[in-house]
Amino acid sequence: MENFIKNIFDIDEEAEKYQNSLEKEKLKLIQDRKSKIEELDKEYINVLADEKSNLNSRLKNIEAQDIKQLDDYKKKTEEIKNIFAQKKVLLVRSFAKSILESGELNGQ
């Protein structure tokens, strides 16, 4: 009978050791999972920062291109404005010359 009781206590002790080892393994797995999540979070933050940097770079490039196109448009507009101003002067001179040559101003 003593042996039987001793075996029961031994089984109980082994069960407790097994439960403790399972608890340690569970804690280790939880810690490993936590470490992996932290690692993924860091990687995610780095990727986000890289993407933000890339986006800012692309936006700056687009902005620079837009500014260049706007400057080109302004230059072309000025050129066209100057051409029309020159043509206006030529037209007014031509008209004035034509009137002078026709004698309409002198009452002829």
C-alpha positions as CSV (number, residue, x, y, z in Angstrom):
1,M,0.0,0.0,0.0
2,E,2.8,2.3,0.8
3,N,4.2,1.7,-2.6
4,F,0.9,2.5,-4.2
5,I,0.7,5.8,-2.3
6,K,4.3,6.6,-3.2
7,N,3.5,5.9,-6.8
8,I,0.6,8.3,-6.7
9,F,2.8,11.0,-5.2
10,D,5.4,10.3,-7.8
11,I,2.8,10.5,-10.6
12,D,1.5,13.7,-9.1
13,E,5.1,15.1,-8.8
14,E,5.8,14.1,-12.5
15,A,2.5,15.7,-13.6
16,E,3.5,18.9,-11.8
17,K,6.9,18.9,-13.4
18,Y,5.3,18.3,-16.8
19,Q,2.9,21.1,-16.2
20,N,5.7,23.4,-15.2
21,S,7.7,22.5,-18.3
22,L,4.6,23.2,-20.5
23,E,4.2,26.6,-18.8
24,K,7.9,27.4,-19.5
25,E,7.4,26.3,-23.1
26,K,4.3,28.4,-23.4
27,L,6.0,31.4,-22.0
28,K,8.9,30.8,-24.3
29,L,6.6,30.6,-27.3
30,I,4.7,33.7,-26.2
31,Q,8.1,35.6,-25.9
32,D,9.2,34.3,-29.3
33,R,5.9,35.4,-30.9
34,K,6.3,38.8,-29.2
35,S,9.8,39.1,-30.5
36,K,8.7,38.2,-34.0
37,I,5.9,40.8,-33.9
38,E,8.2,43.5,-32.7
39,E,10.6,42.6,-35.5
40,L,7.8,42.8,-38.0
41,D,6.7,46.1,-36.5
42,K,10.2,47.5,-36.9
43,E,10.4,46.2,-40.5
44,Y,6.9,47.7,-41.2
45,I,8.0,51.1,-39.8
46,N,11.2,51.0,-41.9
47,V,9.2,50.1,-45.1
48,L,6.7,52.9,-44.4
49,A,9.6,55.4,-43.9
50,D,11.2,54.2,-47.2
51,E,7.9,54.5,-49.0
52,K,7.2,57.9,-47.6
53,S,10.7,59.0,-48.6
54,N,10.2,57.6,-52.1
55,L,6.8,59.3,-52.4
56,N,8.2,62.6,-51.3
57,S,11.0,62.3,-53.8
58,R,8.6,61.5,-56.6
59,L,6.4,64.4,-55.6
60,K,9.4,66.7,-55.6
61,N,10.3,65.5,-59.1
62,I,6.7,66.0,-60.3
63,E,6.7,69.4,-58.8
64,A,10.0,70.3,-60.4
65,Q,8.7,69.1,-63.8
66,D,5.5,71.1,-63.4
67,I,7.4,74.2,-62.5
68,K,9.6,73.7,-65.5
69,Q,6.6,73.2,-67.8
70,L,5.0,76.3,-66.3
71,D,8.2,78.3,-66.9
72,D,8.3,77.1,-70.5
73,Y,4.7,78.0,-70.9
74,K,5.3,81.5,-69.5
75,K,8.3,81.9,-71.9
76,K,6.2,80.8,-74.9
77,T,3.4,83.1,-73.9
78,E,5.8,86.0,-73.6
79,E,7.2,85.2,-77.1
80,I,3.8,85.0,-78.6
81,K,2.8,88.3,-76.9
82,N,5.9,89.9,-78.3
83,I,5.2,88.6,-81.8
84,F,1.7,89.9,-81.6
85,A,2.9,93.3,-80.3
86,Q,5.4,93.5,-83.2
87,K,2.7,92.5,-85.7
88,K,0.4,95.1,-84.2
89,V,3.1,97.8,-84.7
90,L,3.7,96.7,-88.3
91,L,-0.1,96.6,-89.0
92,V,-0.6,100.1,-87.5
93,R,2.4,101.4,-89.5
94,S,1.2,99.8,-92.6
95,F,-2.3,101.2,-92.1
96,A,-0.9,104.7,-91.4
97,K,1.4,104.5,-94.4
98,S,-1.6,103.4,-96.5
99,I,-3.7,106.3,-95.3
100,L,-0.9,108.8,-95.8
101,E,-0.2,107.5,-99.3
102,S,-3.9,107.6,-100.2
103,G,-4.2,111.2,-99.2
104,E,-7.3,110.7,-97.1
105,L,-5.9,112.7,-94.3
106,N,-5.3,115.8,-96.5
107,G,-8.9,115.7,-97.7
108,Q,-8.0,114.6,-101.2
